[in-house]
């Protein structure tokens, strides 16, 4: 069965929520790659939208407010160190040796 909201087909649960509620989820959740300045600007806009939502649709406002408390998944930052190389150990029982010519 297809999930259609306002004539648009929602493929994922996130798209369904965006279409059904009329809000951009990333506005309230953010992304893992945003800078501190981008995050501050996004949160300013999100709080303004939240204020308007509280007046017009308190249920959606409560949902959006809960999204503000979630954190995006952070991507691991490189530590600046090289990864350790695996140490190769000889296989037990293998006695093959090479001869050296003189």
Secondary structure, 3 states (H helix, E strand, C coil): CCCEECCEECCCHHHHHHHHHCCCHHHHHCCCCCCHHHHHHHHHHHHHHHHHHHHHCHHHHHHHHHHHCCCCCCCCCCCCCCCCCCCCCCCCCCCCCCCCCC
